[in-house]
Amino acid sequence: MRFDLSDEEWAHLEPLLPAARKSARADDRRIMNAIFYVLRTGMPWRDLPERYGPYTTAYNRFNRWSRRGIWKRIFDRLASKSRDSLYLIDSTIVKAHRAASGAKGGRKIKRSVSAVAAEPQKYMPLLTAKAGR
């Protein structure tokens, strides 16, 4: 699939993963593919395609490894292998929604209440039924 790890990528990542604990766990490669799919597409975990297995498995593994610092350790290891490690992340390629800036609209400098009250009205008051006769 488009977002799945290639054999070469998996060969770099597999040795960096923690060893399985007492019980056998779900296929690491499939779970990593699921996590990367969600992170790359930005979709909700619940909408994960069925080919990746239950979304709860990927979600729980992502959170558990985040708390244990495993993602940071993987990133640091991969970054140390690259002589261009300082250039791995560039936020200019991240697309943001036009409303993502969070800035409030309107004037930056607020006018005082007394200055606003002294100005002439910019609208015509509604005519009441009695005034219209």
WODATA-V994307 format. One record per backbone hydrogen bond with DSSP energy under -1.0 kcal/mol. CO is the residue of the C=O (numbers start at 0). NH is the residue of the N-H. If there is no record, write none. Layout:
co:CO nh:NH
co:CO nh:NH
//
This chain:
co:5 nh:9
co:6 nh:10
co:7 nh:11
co:8 nh:12
co:9 nh:13
co:12 nh:15
co:13 nh:16
co:26 nh:30
co:27 nh:31
co:28 nh:32
co:29 nh:33
co:30 nh:34
co:31 nh:35
co:32 nh:36
co:33 nh:37
co:34 nh:38
co:35 nh:39
co:36 nh:40
co:37 nh:41
co:43 nh:46
co:44 nh:47
co:48 nh:51
co:49 nh:52
co:53 nh:57
co:54 nh:58
co:55 nh:59
co:56 nh:60
co:57 nh:61
co:58 nh:62
co:59 nh:63
co:60 nh:64
co:61 nh:65
co:62 nh:66
co:63 nh:67
co:64 nh:69
co:65 nh:68
co:68 nh:72
co:69 nh:73
co:70 nh:74
co:71 nh:75
co:72 nh:76
co:73 nh:77
co:74 nh:78
co:75 nh:79
co:76 nh:80
co:81 nh:84
co:83 nh:86
co:84 nh:87
co:89 nh:92
co:90 nh:93
co:96 nh:99
co:111 nh:115
co:112 nh:116
co:113 nh:117
co:127 nh:131
co:129 nh:132
//
